[in-house]
Amino acid sequence: MQPERTEETVDFAAVPRDCVLFSTADWRAPYWTNKQHTARQLAATGRRVLYVESIGLRTPGANARDFKRLWLRLRRGLAPVREVEPGVWLLSPLAVPFKQHWAAVRLLNQGLLALRIRWAMLRIGMRRPLVWTYHPFMLQALDLLPHRGLVYHCVDDLAAVPGIPAEPFRAEERKLLARCDAVFVTSAALLDLCKPHNPHTWYFPNVVDAEHFGKALQPGPIPEDLARIPEPRLAYIGALSDYKVDFALLHACASAHPEWQWVLIGEEREGQHDPSLAAMLALPNVHLLGHRDYARLPDYLRGISVGLLPTLVNEYTRSMFPMKYFEYIAAGRRVVSTPLEFTRHEGTALEIGGEDEAFAGAIARSLTRPRLSATEADAAVGDNTWAVRLDKMIALVATALRDADSGTAA
């Protein structure tokens, strides 16, 4: 369950001022996730963060996009560590991208990773940093690095992602869980997955930059490409991935309701097999705008009526708490979602529908209700902001480290 809110002062001094963060996302990825935001928030507390980009957990496919990613990863891996914004230093690892679950390949990659990180730590002046990781394929490198404290931030069931070898990942994840001082998860399903292996596991749902997305509640422009689309506008913002987005559901609803305009803001993932997106895009009331910069999203949200979370319900997504949920809410937009686990615990501005008619009915109900006021949006977001959540996490890490030092850890 989620920790209760406390008014006690957070003891930041008990936690190292430096942090090495092992990410599963590149710093300049089109869609920012927990990893980049957490690094930025850690830096905002006065820490120095070494952001280690993804080592590539998924085996590359034989397609143009993956070859391009491999080439870019090689170029970045040869670049020196650099400060990308105040307090955040970027390290792009070099790694053999194939057969990473093989012991020999993993040993080679982990040795290269440890050498690169030690060199970066010397360059920055880090001695015993806190290690904050989003994946387990860093444990052998960790054995070669001086550090104080280990945190696993589990935001997805990565073993269920297509292309990731599930059993090797699970085995490494169990090893990581056994070593951690603190584990943070973003859904009840992930809590059930992690807590049996580490009692110091806490549930924190995904959060939002409320100030940024709250700009949608203020008077301002609506981008021209959106403004020329008639209302009501129903929008999904995010990567168009066929293992996460239920395009068949969207196609059926868009076909049945030509009076509604369906807006997709994001890029299609290469190598997809579901033809439903192509069929949907052939409809006159469906509009694919493509990727839009994070800074511009509040302007787009200002011009929509309902935010959509048309997520497939499968082994991977059942443990998701979509970041887009609170982003829509902070922008004052009501949300319609398929019945993911998180929807059992949320509700004031949320309508839920699984099948075609139920999803469309949820949209119809949302369209009859007014948009959220600034007061209502703030109340619905509550403590689910980056700064508040990080304060709570740091407090728990500080307690865990003090308990470990005194020998009182459970």
LUMMIPA-116455 format. One line per 3 residues: number of its first residue (from 0); their letters; for each residue x negated, y negated, z of N, C-alpha, C. Coordinates in steps of 0.05 Angstrom, whole numbers. Each point is the difference from the previous one (the first is absolute). Layout:
NUM	A	X Y Z X Y Z X Y Z ~ ...
***
This chain:
0	MQP	-17 24 0 17 -24 0 -17 -25 0 ~ 11 -22 -7 -15 -25 -2 -6 -11 28 ~ -25 -9 5 -7 -11 26 18 -24 7
3	ERT	6 -3 26 16 -22 9 -16 -26 -2 ~ 14 -21 -5 -14 -26 -1 -9 -8 28 ~ -24 -11 2 -11 -8 25 -10 -28 -2
6	EET	2 -15 22 -9 -28 1 -29 -3 10 ~ -13 23 7 -27 -2 10 -19 -10 -21 ~ -21 -13 8 -20 -11 -18 -16 23 -12
9	VDF	-4 -1 -27 -15 21 -13 -30 -4 6 ~ -13 21 8 -28 -1 7 -17 6 -25 ~ -2 -20 -18 -15 5 -24 -30 6 6
12	AAV	-10 -10 22 -29 3 5 -7 29 6 ~ 20 17 7 -6 28 5 -5 16 -25 ~ 7 -12 -23 -3 14 -26 -22 -13 -15
15	PRD	-17 15 -14 -23 -11 -15 8 -23 -18 ~ -18 -19 -3 6 -23 -17 -4 6 -29 ~ -12 23 -6 -4 8 -28 16 25 -5
18	CVL	8 3 -26 17 23 -7 -8 10 -28 ~ -2 26 -3 -2 12 -26 27 13 -7 ~ 12 -9 -22 27 9 -7 -2 17 -25
21	FST	7 25 2 0 19 -23 28 -1 -13 ~ 2 -10 -24 26 -4 -13 5 21 -21 ~ 26 2 -8 7 16 -23 8 -18 -23
24	ADW	-4 -26 3 8 -19 -21 -23 -19 -5 ~ -4 -7 -25 -21 -20 -6 10 -27 9 ~ -19 -17 7 6 -27 10 17 -16 -19
27	RAP	-6 2 -25 14 -17 -20 22 16 -15 ~ 11 20 14 22 15 -12 23 -18 -5 ~ 16 5 -21 22 -19 -6 20 -3 22
30	YWT	5 22 15 20 -1 22 -14 4 26 ~ 0 -20 17 -13 2 26 16 18 18 ~ -15 15 16 12 19 19 -10 -5 28
33	NKQ	6 18 18 -9 -3 28 -30 -5 2 ~ -15 13 -18 -30 -1 3 -11 -28 -3 ~ 8 -14 -21 -11 -27 -4 11 -19 21
36	HTA	26 2 7 11 -18 20 -13 5 27 ~ -4 25 7 -13 5 26 -28 -11 1 ~ -15 3 -21 -27 -11 -1 1 -30 4
39	RQL	18 -13 -14 3 -30 2 7 -8 29 ~ 19 15 12 8 -7 27 -22 5 20 ~ -15 22 -3 -23 4 18 -20 -23 -3
42	AAT	-4 -9 -24 -19 -22 -4 11 -26 13 ~ 27 -2 0 13 -24 11 -4 -1 31 ~ -6 22 12 -6 1 29 -29 -7 6
45	GRR	-16 -6 -20 -28 -7 4 -18 23 -5 ~ 10 22 -10 -17 23 -5 -13 -2 -28 ~ -21 16 -3 -11 5 -26 8 28 -9
48	VLY	11 1 -24 11 25 -10 -15 9 -25 ~ -10 24 0 -12 12 -24 22 18 -12 ~ 11 -10 -22 22 14 -14 -12 19 -20
51	VES	2 26 5 -11 21 -18 23 9 -18 ~ -3 -6 -26 21 7 -19 3 30 -3 ~ 21 7 -14 8 29 -3 -23 15 -12
54	IGL	-4 25 10 -19 18 -13 13 16 -22 ~ 26 -4 -4 14 15 -21 10 27 10 ~ 22 0 14 10 25 12 13 18 -21
57	RTP	11 -12 -21 14 15 -21 -19 7 -22 ~ 0 24 -10 -16 8 -22 8 -15 -25 ~ -19 -14 -14 7 -16 -23 12 18 -22
60	GAN	19 -12 -15 12 14 -23 -14 -7 -25 ~ 7 14 -21 -12 -6 -27 17 -20 -14 ~ 0 -25 10 15 -21 -12 -16 -26 1
63	ARD	8 -19 -17 -15 -25 -3 -2 -15 26 ~ 22 -1 15 -1 -15 25 -20 11 20 ~ -1 26 3 -18 12 19 -29 -3 -9
66	FKR	-5 2 -26 -27 -4 -10 -9 -29 5 ~ 18 -19 -3 -6 -28 5 -6 -4 30 ~ 16 13 17 -4 -3 29 -27 12 8
69	LWL	-8 23 -12 -26 11 6 -23 -18 -8 ~ 3 -13 -24 -21 -18 -9 -2 -25 18 ~ 23 -11 8 0 -23 18 -11 8 27
72	RLR	7 24 9 -10 9 27 -30 3 -1 ~ -11 10 -22 -29 2 -2 -13 -27 0 ~ 11 -19 -15 -12 -27 0 1 -13 27
75	RGL	23 3 14 2 -12 27 -18 14 20 ~ -4 27 -4 -16 15 18 -30 -8 -1 ~ -8 -11 -22 -28 -9 -3 -4 -29 10
78	APV	22 -13 6 -2 -28 10 -7 -1 29 ~ -14 -21 9 -6 -2 29 25 -7 16 ~ -2 5 27 22 -8 17 3 -30 -1
81	REV	26 -10 0 4 -28 -3 24 -8 16 ~ 0 -26 9 22 -11 16 21 -10 -19 ~ 24 12 1 21 -6 -18 19 -22 11
84	EPG	1 -3 26 14 -22 13 -11 -1 28 ~ 5 -22 15 -13 -3 26 4 24 18 ~ -22 13 7 0 22 19 4 27 -12
87	VWL	6 2 -27 4 25 -13 -22 5 -21 ~ -15 22 5 -21 7 -18 8 25 -16 ~ -6 1 -25 10 21 -18 -23 19 -8
90	LSP	5 26 3 -19 21 -8 15 19 -18 ~ -10 4 -25 12 18 -18 -18 25 -1 ~ 10 23 9 -17 24 1 -5 13 -27
93	LAV	-22 14 -1 -6 17 -23 7 28 8 ~ 14 15 -17 8 27 7 5 16 -25 ~ -6 26 2 8 19 -21 30 2 1
96	PFK	15 -6 -21 29 -2 2 15 27 -3 ~ -15 21 -7 12 26 -6 -6 20 22 ~ 19 18 6 -4 22 19 -9 -10 27
99	QHW	12 -21 10 -10 -11 25 7 19 24 ~ 18 19 -4 5 19 22 -21 22 1 ~ -18 1 -19 -22 20 1 -20 -10 21
102	AAV	-11 18 16 -18 -8 21 -25 -14 -10 ~ -12 9 -22 -24 -12 -10 5 -28 -10 ~ 22 -4 -15 7 -26 -10 6 -19 23
105	RLL	15 9 20 7 -17 23 -26 -7 15 ~ -18 18 3 -25 -6 14 -16 -21 -14 ~ -2 2 -27 -14 -20 -16 13 -27 3
108	NQG	26 0 -4 15 -26 1 -2 -13 28 ~ 2 16 21 -1 -10 27 -28 -11 6 ~ -21 13 -10 -27 -9 4 -5 -27 -14
111	LLA	10 -2 -25 -2 -26 -15 15 -22 15 ~ 24 7 10 17 -19 13 -14 -10 26 ~ -11 18 15 -14 -8 25 -23 -18 -5
114	LRI	-16 6 -21 -23 -17 -7 9 -28 -8 ~ 21 -1 -16 10 -26 -9 10 -17 24 ~ 14 14 18 12 -15 23 -22 -9 19
117	RWA	-20 17 5 -22 -8 18 -15 -24 -12 ~ -4 1 -26 -14 -23 -12 17 -25 3 ~ 27 2 -5 18 -23 3 0 -10 29
120	MLR	1 18 19 0 -8 28 -26 -15 7 ~ -22 8 -11 -25 -14 5 1 -28 -13 ~ 11 -1 -24 3 -25 -14 17 -20 15
123	IGM	22 10 12 19 -18 14 -9 -5 29 ~ -14 20 12 -8 -2 28 18 15 19 ~ 14 20 -10 18 16 17 -17 22 14
126	RRP	8 6 25 -14 20 15 18 24 7 ~ 20 -4 16 18 22 8 28 -8 -5 ~ 9 0 -25 27 -10 -6 22 20 7
129	LVW	24 -10 3 24 16 1 4 11 -28 ~ 8 26 -2 6 12 -26 30 3 -2 ~ 11 -11 -21 29 0 -5 4 13 -27
132	TYH	13 23 -1 1 15 -25 29 6 -8 ~ 4 2 -27 26 8 -11 -1 27 -13 ~ -22 14 2 -2 27 -11 -22 15 15
135	PFM	-1 27 -2 -19 16 15 -26 6 -15 ~ -3 -7 -25 -24 8 -15 -23 -20 5 ~ -5 -4 26 -22 -18 8 -14 11 25
138	LQA	9 24 9 -10 10 26 -30 7 -1 ~ -9 12 -22 -29 7 -1 -17 -26 -1 ~ 10 -20 -14 -15 -25 0 1 -13 28
141	LDL	22 3 14 2 -11 26 -21 11 19 ~ -6 26 -3 -20 12 17 -28 -13 -3 ~ -4 -14 -22 -25 -13 -5 0 -30 6
144	LPH	23 -10 11 3 -28 5 4 -6 29 ~ -15 -19 11 5 -9 28 27 -14 1 ~ 16 6 19 27 -13 2 11 3 28
147	RGL	20 -16 6 14 2 26 30 -1 -5 ~ 12 23 2 29 1 -4 8 9 -28 ~ 21 16 -1 9 10 -26 31 -1 0
150	VYH	10 -13 -21 29 -4 -3 9 12 -27 ~ 21 16 1 12 10 -25 27 -14 -4 ~ 3 -15 -21 24 -14 -7 14 16 -22
153	CVD	19 16 7 13 19 -18 25 -13 -11 ~ -1 -10 -25 23 -15 -11 14 16 -22 ~ -11 23 -8 13 17 -20 -8 29 5
156	DLA	17 18 -9 -8 28 0 -15 6 -26 ~ -26 -6 1 -16 0 -24 -3 28 -12 ~ 2 21 17 -2 27 -10 23 7 -19
159	AVP	22 -15 1 22 5 -18 -1 -16 -26 ~ -21 -16 -3 -3 -16 -25 -9 18 -23 ~ 13 -1 -23 -9 16 -23 -30 -6 -6
162	GIP	-15 22 -4 -28 -2 -7 -19 2 24 ~ 10 -2 24 -17 4 24 2 29 10 ~ -23 14 3 1 28 9 11 1 29
165	AEP	23 11 4 14 -2 25 -14 14 23 ~ -8 25 -3 -11 15 22 -27 -12 10 ~ -19 -6 -19 -25 -12 10 5 -27 14
168	FRA	20 -15 -10 6 -26 13 11 5 28 ~ 19 19 3 11 6 26 -21 8 20 ~ -19 17 -9 -21 10 17 -17 -23 10
171	EER	-8 -18 -18 -16 -23 8 16 -19 18 ~ 25 -3 -6 17 -18 16 2 10 29 ~ 3 26 4 1 11 27 -26 -5 15
174	KLL	-23 2 -14 -26 -6 13 -1 -29 8 ~ 10 -18 -18 0 -28 7 17 -6 24 ~ 24 11 0 19 -5 22 -12 9 26
177	ARC	-14 22 1 -12 10 25 -22 -19 10 ~ -12 -16 -17 -22 -17 9 9 -29 6 ~ 24 -8 -7 8 -28 2 5 -9 28
180	DAV	-7 -25 5 8 -13 26 29 -9 -1 ~ 9 -8 -24 28 -9 -4 9 7 -28 ~ 25 7 -2 13 6 -26 25 -17 -3
183	FVT	3 -14 -22 24 -16 -5 14 11 -25 ~ 26 3 2 16 11 -23 22 -20 -6 ~ 11 2 -25 20 -19 -9 28 12 -3
186	SAA	3 25 8 27 13 -2 2 22 21 ~ 25 7 5 5 22 19 -11 26 -10 ~ 2 5 -26 -10 25 -12 -31 2 3
189	LLD	-14 -23 -3 -29 1 4 -7 3 30 ~ 18 -10 17 -4 4 29 1 30 6 ~ 20 14 -11 2 29 4 -24 14 -11
192	LCK	-11 -10 -22 -23 12 -12 -26 -3 16 ~ -4 -23 12 -25 -7 13 -1 6 30 ~ 22 -6 14 -1 1 29 -8 27 11
195	PHN	9 23 -12 -9 26 11 -30 3 1 ~ -15 -15 -16 -29 3 -2 -14 -23 16 ~ 15 -20 9 -12 -21 15 21 -14 17
198	PHT	0 2 26 21 -12 17 -1 -30 -1 ~ -22 -12 -8 -2 -29 -1 9 -10 -28 ~ 25 7 -7 12 -7 -26 24 -18 5
201	WYF	1 -22 -14 22 -19 4 12 -8 -27 ~ 26 -4 1 16 -7 -24 4 -30 -2 ~ -10 -12 -22 5 -28 -6 11 0 -29
204	PNV	24 -10 -5 10 -1 -27 -16 -21 -16 ~ 3 2 -27 -13 -20 -17 10 -28 6 ~ -15 -20 -6 6 -27 8 -3 -19 -24
207	VDA	2 -26 4 2 -19 -21 -15 -26 7 ~ -9 -13 -21 -9 -28 3 25 -18 -2 ~ 13 -3 23 26 -14 1 -2 -29 -10
210	EHF	-22 -13 6 -3 -28 -9 -1 -1 -30 ~ -14 18 -12 -3 0 -30 27 6 -13 ~ 12 22 7 25 8 -13 24 -18 9
213	GKA	-3 -13 23 21 -18 9 2 -25 -18 ~ -20 -5 -17 1 -23 -19 25 3 -18 ~ 9 25 -4 23 4 -18 25 -12 12
216	LQP	1 -5 26 23 -12 13 0 -30 -3 ~ -22 -12 -9 -2 -28 -4 7 -8 -28 ~ 11 -25 -4 5 -9 -27 -26 1 -17
219	GPI	3 8 -25 -23 2 -17 7 10 -27 ~ -20 4 -17 5 8 -28 6 30 -2 ~ 14 7 -21 4 28 -8 -16 3 -26
222	PED	-17 19 -2 -16 3 -24 17 2 -25 ~ -10 -11 -22 16 -2 -24 9 27 -11 ~ -18 20 2 7 26 -11 23 13 16
225	LAR	2 -7 25 22 10 16 25 -17 -2 ~ -4 -26 -2 23 -19 0 18 5 -25 ~ -12 9 -22 16 3 -24 16 26 0
228	IPE	-3 17 21 15 24 3 26 -7 16 ~ 23 8 -10 25 -7 15 0 12 28 ~ 17 -11 17 5 12 26 24 19 -1
231	PRL	3 18 19 -19 6 22 -24 16 -9 ~ -23 -6 13 -25 13 -7 -7 19 23 ~ -4 25 -7 -9 20 19 -29 7 -7
234	AYI	-18 -1 20 -28 2 -6 -14 22 15 ~ -18 14 -13 -20 17 12 -27 -12 -5 ~ -16 -3 20 -27 -11 -2 -20 21 9
237	GAL	-19 8 -17 -20 19 8 -9 17 -24 ~ -18 18 6 -11 18 -21 23 18 -10 ~ 1 4 -26 20 16 -13 -11 29 -3
240	SDY	0 14 22 -11 27 1 22 21 0 ~ -1 20 -18 22 18 -2 0 21 22 ~ -20 2 17 1 17 23 11 -14 25
243	KVD	5 -26 -3 11 -16 22 27 -13 -6 ~ 3 -9 -25 24 -15 -7 20 19 -15 ~ 25 -1 8 21 16 -12 11 -14 -24
246	FAL	-13 2 -23 8 -13 -25 26 11 -10 ~ 5 26 4 25 11 -9 24 -12 14 ~ -4 -5 26 21 -14 16 5 -28 -11
249	LHA	-21 -15 -5 2 -27 -10 13 0 -28 ~ -8 18 -17 12 2 -26 30 5 1 ~ 8 18 17 28 7 2 16 -24 10
252	CAS	-11 -14 20 15 -23 12 0 -24 -20 ~ -22 -5 -14 -1 -22 -19 19 6 -23 ~ 3 25 -8 18 7 -22 29 -4 9
255	AHP	6 7 25 27 -2 10 8 -28 7 ~ -19 -18 4 6 -28 9 -14 -20 -18 ~ 9 -4 -24 -12 -19 -18 3 -29 9
258	EWQ	19 -4 20 4 -27 10 -22 -9 19 ~ -17 18 9 -22 -6 17 -26 0 -17 ~ -18 -18 7 -26 -2 -13 -22 13 17
261	WVL	-15 19 -11 -19 15 14 -28 -9 -7 ~ -15 -10 19 -26 -13 -5 -22 18 13 ~ -20 8 -16 -23 15 10 -24 -17 -1
264	IGE	-13 -5 22 -24 -16 2 -23 18 8 ~ -16 9 -19 -21 19 6 -10 12 -26 ~ -21 17 2 -12 13 -23 7 29 0
267	ERE	4 12 -23 4 28 -2 -26 15 3 ~ 1 22 15 -23 17 4 -5 17 -25 ~ -25 2 -9 -6 16 -23 3 30 7
270	GQH	5 15 -21 2 29 4 26 10 13 ~ 21 -16 -1 25 8 12 15 19 -19 ~ 18 16 12 14 21 -15 30 -5 0
273	DPS	10 -18 17 29 -4 1 8 -20 -22 ~ 17 9 -19 8 -17 -22 22 -20 8 ~ 9 1 25 23 -17 8 -7 -30 -1
276	LAA	-25 -7 6 -7 -28 -1 2 -11 -28 ~ -10 15 -20 2 -9 -28 29 -3 -8 ~ 17 19 9 28 -1 -7 14 -24 13
279	MLA	-9 -5 25 12 -23 14 -8 -27 -13 ~ -25 -2 -9 -9 -25 -12 14 -6 -27 ~ 13 21 -11 15 -5 -25 27 -13 5
282	LPN	8 -2 25 26 -12 7 -3 -31 -1 ~ 21 -14 -9 -2 -29 -2 0 -15 27 ~ 9 14 21 0 -13 26 -23 8 18
285	VHL	-21 11 -12 -24 8 15 -24 -17 -11 ~ -15 -11 19 -21 -19 -7 -26 7 14 ~ -21 8 -15 -26 6 11 -18 -25 -3
288	LGH	-6 -12 23 -16 -25 -1 -30 6 3 ~ -7 24 8 -29 6 4 -10 -9 27 ~ -26 3 4 -12 -7 26 0 -31 3
291	RDY	5 -9 24 -1 -28 7 -18 -3 25 ~ -16 -21 1 -18 -4 22 15 -2 27 ~ -13 10 20 11 -1 28 9 -28 7
294	ARL	-16 -20 -7 6 -27 7 26 -10 -12 ~ 9 12 -23 24 -9 -13 25 15 8 ~ -3 22 15 23 16 6 23 -14 15
297	PDY	-6 -19 19 22 -14 12 18 -15 -20 ~ -12 -11 -21 15 -14 -20 19 19 -15 ~ -9 24 -5 17 20 -13 22 9 19
300	LRG	-7 4 25 20 9 20 21 -22 4 ~ -7 -25 -3 19 -22 3 22 3 -20 ~ -5 13 -23 19 1 -21 15 26 -3
303	ISV	-3 19 19 14 25 -2 23 1 21 ~ 18 19 -5 23 3 18 -4 22 20 ~ -13 23 -8 -3 23 17 -27 12 -6
306	GLL	-15 9 20 -25 14 -3 5 30 1 ~ -12 15 -19 5 28 -3 -24 17 9 ~ 7 23 13 -20 20 7 11 27 -11
309	PTL	-2 4 -26 11 24 -13 -20 23 2 ~ -7 8 23 -22 19 4 9 29 -2 ~ -15 16 -15 5 29 0 -3 11 28
312	VNE	16 18 7 -2 14 26 -14 26 -5 ~ -26 2 7 -15 24 -4 -21 3 23 ~ -18 19 -3 -19 6 22 -18 -24 6
315	YTR	-7 -15 -20 -17 -23 4 15 -24 11 ~ 23 -6 -11 14 -25 7 15 3 26 ~ 6 24 9 16 3 25 -13 -14 24
318	SMF	-27 -3 -1 -14 -12 22 -6 -30 -5 ~ 11 -11 -21 -6 -28 -7 16 -19 17 ~ -12 -23 7 14 -23 9 -8 -22 -19
321	PMK	15 -5 -22 -9 -19 -21 -5 -28 11 ~ -23 -11 -8 -7 -27 8 20 -20 -12 ~ 12 8 -23 19 -18 -13 25 -6 16
324	YFE	6 19 19 25 -4 15 -1 -27 16 ~ -21 -4 16 -1 -24 16 -7 -24 -18 ~ -13 4 -23 -5 -22 -18 27 -11 -11
327	YIA	17 18 -8 27 -9 -9 15 -14 23 ~ -1 11 24 14 -11 22 -10 -28 7 ~ -27 -3 1 -12 -26 7 8 -21 -21
330	AGR	5 9 -25 9 -18 -21 30 -6 1 ~ 14 12 20 28 -5 3 18 17 -18 ~ -12 21 -11 16 17 -19 9 25 14
333	RVV	24 8 -6 10 25 10 -12 23 -17 ~ -1 24 12 -15 22 -11 18 24 -5 ~ -3 13 -22 13 25 -6 -21 21 -4
336	STP	2 22 16 -21 21 -1 13 28 -3 ~ -16 18 -11 7 28 2 -5 9 29 ~ 11 23 9 -2 7 28 -27 12 9
339	LEF	-20 -17 1 -26 7 12 3 2 30 ~ -20 12 12 0 4 29 3 -27 15 ~ -14 -21 -10 0 -25 15 28 -13 1
342	TRH	17 7 -19 27 -13 0 17 9 23 ~ -7 21 14 15 9 23 -3 -20 24 ~ -22 -16 -1 -6 -18 23 3 -29 -7
345	EGT	7 -7 -25 3 -27 -9 29 -4 -8 ~ 9 -26 -2 28 -2 -8 13 -26 -5 ~ -8 -22 13 17 -24 0 4 -11 -28
348	ALE	-20 2 -17 2 -11 -28 -5 22 -20 ~ 6 25 8 -6 23 -17 25 16 -7 ~ 2 7 -25 21 19 -9 -15 24 -12
351	IGG	12 24 4 -13 25 -8 18 16 -19 ~ -13 11 -21 15 17 -18 -19 19 -14 ~ 8 25 -1 -18 21 -12 7 6 -29
354	EDE	24 8 -6 8 7 -27 8 -26 -15 ~ 5 4 -26 6 -23 -17 22 -18 10 ~ 23 12 5 23 -16 9 -4 -13 27
357	AFA	-14 15 18 -5 -10 27 -19 -24 -1 ~ -21 2 -17 -20 -21 -3 14 -25 -11 ~ 16 4 -21 14 -23 -12 20 -12 20
360	GAI	13 17 16 19 -11 20 -15 -16 21 ~ -24 8 7 -16 -15 20 -7 -27 -12 ~ -7 -1 -26 -6 -25 -13 25 -18 0
363	ARS	23 11 -7 25 -16 -1 6 -12 27 ~ -4 15 22 5 -10 27 -19 -23 6 ~ -26 3 -8 -20 -20 6 7 -26 -15
366	LTR	10 2 -25 6 -24 -16 23 -16 12 ~ 17 13 16 22 -15 12 -8 -15 26 ~ -24 5 9 -10 -12 25 -19 -23 -6
369	PRL	-1 -20 16 -18 -23 -5 -29 8 5 ~ -18 -15 -13 -28 4 6 -6 -7 29 ~ -21 11 10 -8 -5 28 -9 -29 3
372	SAT	8 -12 22 -11 -27 6 -28 4 11 ~ -15 -22 4 -27 2 11 1 12 28 ~ 20 -8 16 3 11 27 5 30 -1
375	EAD	18 8 -18 6 29 -2 -24 16 -10 ~ -15 -11 -19 -23 13 -11 -21 3 22 ~ -5 -21 16 -20 2 21 8 21 21
378	AAV	26 1 7 10 19 19 -4 28 -10 ~ 6 5 -26 -2 27 -12 -29 8 -2 ~ -18 -18 -6 -29 7 -1 -11 5 28
381	GDN	8 -17 19 -8 3 28 -31 -1 3 ~ -10 20 14 -29 2 5 -15 14 -23 ~ 13 6 -21 -12 15 -22 -15 -18 -19
384	TWA	-20 -14 12 -18 -17 -15 -29 10 4 ~ -17 -7 -19 -28 10 1 -14 -8 26 ~ 2 -25 8 -15 -9 24 10 14 25
387	VRL	27 1 4 10 13 24 -7 29 1 ~ 3 14 -22 -7 28 0 -29 5 6 ~ -18 -16 -12 -28 4 5 -7 -5 29
390	DKM	12 -20 13 -5 -5 28 7 25 17 ~ 23 13 -6 8 24 14 -19 23 -5 ~ -9 3 -24 -19 21 -7 -27 -4 15
393	IAL	-10 -24 -1 -26 -6 13 2 5 30 ~ 23 -7 12 4 5 28 -2 30 6 ~ 12 16 -17 0 29 5 -28 11 -5
396	VAT	-14 -10 -20 -28 9 -4 -18 -8 23 ~ 4 -24 10 -16 -9 24 5 19 23 ~ 25 7 6 6 18 22 -12 27 -5
399	ALR	1 10 -24 -11 27 -6 -30 0 4 ~ -14 -21 -8 -29 -2 3 -8 -2 29 ~ 15 -16 15 -5 -2 29 4 27 14
402	DAD	22 13 -7 5 27 12 -22 20 -7 ~ -9 -1 -25 -21 18 -8 -26 -6 15 ~ -6 -26 4 -24 -8 15 1 10 29
405	SGT	24 -1 12 3 6 28 6 30 4 ~ 4 15 -22 5 28 2 28 7 8 ~ 19 -19 -4 28 4 8 18 7 -24
408	AA	-11 1 -24 16 6 -24 13 27 3 ~ 25 2 -9 15 25 2 -12 21 -18
***
